[in-house]
Amino acid sequence: MLTREELLHMRNMSFDEINPDEVPDIKDLNIDVTKAKREKILSVLESGRNPYFMVIFW
């Protein structure tokens, strides 16, 4: 799981610091919708991906 310091760093990152090729597409995130909200959040954080930068296409 990400540490608090890693999450703070990710939150404070700017678009200039992000490599667009490394930003995951949200559709590639496998989240078990049967779990409680807290467990879903933990699942995203445990994935090691930056939760502040996701590609979302509608």
One Martini backbone bead per residue (centre of mass of N, CA, C, O) as a GRO file, in nm:
protein
   58
    1MET     BB    1   0.101   0.034   0.015
    2LEU     BB    2   0.068   0.351   0.037
    3THR     BB    3   0.198   0.618   0.164
    4ARG     BB    4   0.146   0.922   0.283
    5GLU     BB    5   0.379   1.057   0.127
    6GLU     BB    6   0.303   0.951  -0.152
    7LEU     BB    7   0.021   1.079  -0.163
    8LEU     BB    8   0.112   1.372  -0.128
    9HIS     BB    9   0.286   1.378  -0.379
   10MET     BB   10   0.062   1.308  -0.582
   11ARG     BB   11  -0.126   1.548  -0.512
   12ASN     BB   12   0.116   1.770  -0.585
   13MET     BB   13   0.115   1.714  -0.867
   14SER     BB   14   0.171   1.796  -1.190
   15PHE     BB   15   0.128   1.777  -1.527
   16ASP     BB   16   0.441   1.810  -1.580
   17GLU     BB   17   0.514   1.535  -1.401
   18ILE     BB   18   0.355   1.368  -1.609
   19ASN     BB   19   0.330   1.067  -1.777
   20PRO     BB   20   0.097   0.986  -2.008
   21ASP     BB   21   0.181   0.675  -2.040
   22GLU     BB   22   0.128   0.623  -1.707
   23VAL     BB   23  -0.169   0.676  -1.729
   24PRO     BB   24  -0.440   0.529  -1.632
   25ASP     BB   25  -0.717   0.358  -1.710
   26ILE     BB   26  -1.010   0.318  -1.545
   27LYS     BB   27  -1.099   0.047  -1.694
   28ASP     BB   28  -0.836  -0.115  -1.566
   29LEU     BB   29  -0.986  -0.111  -1.304
   30ASN     BB   30  -1.045  -0.352  -1.050
   31ILE     BB   31  -1.365  -0.335  -0.896
   32ASP     BB   32  -1.545  -0.448  -0.627
   33VAL     BB   33  -1.888  -0.375  -0.598
   34THR     BB   34  -1.948  -0.556  -0.329
   35LYS     BB   35  -1.798  -0.369  -0.170
   36ALA     BB   36  -1.712  -0.147   0.036
   37LYS     BB   37  -1.608   0.167   0.016
   38ARG     BB   38  -1.342   0.132   0.176
   39GLU     BB   39  -1.241  -0.117   0.010
   40LYS     BB   40  -1.229   0.029  -0.263
   41ILE     BB   41  -1.024   0.241  -0.184
   42LEU     BB   42  -0.801   0.044  -0.098
   43SER     BB   43  -0.771  -0.091  -0.373
   44VAL     BB   44  -0.664   0.157  -0.521
   45LEU     BB   45  -0.421   0.211  -0.332
   46GLU     BB   46  -0.293  -0.086  -0.366
   47SER     BB   47  -0.218  -0.054  -0.676
   48GLY     BB   48  -0.009   0.213  -0.695
   49ARG     BB   49  -0.172   0.427  -0.811
   50ASN     BB   50  -0.264   0.736  -0.910
   51PRO     BB   51  -0.565   0.877  -0.789
   52TYR     BB   52  -0.531   1.173  -0.942
   53PHE     BB   53  -0.450   1.006  -1.217
   54MET     BB   54  -0.695   0.959  -1.466
   55VAL     BB   55  -0.844   0.811  -1.736
   56ILE     BB   56  -1.145   0.957  -1.885
   57PHE     BB   57  -1.391   0.813  -2.094
   58TRP     BB   58  -1.720   0.880  -2.251
   0.00000   0.00000   0.00000
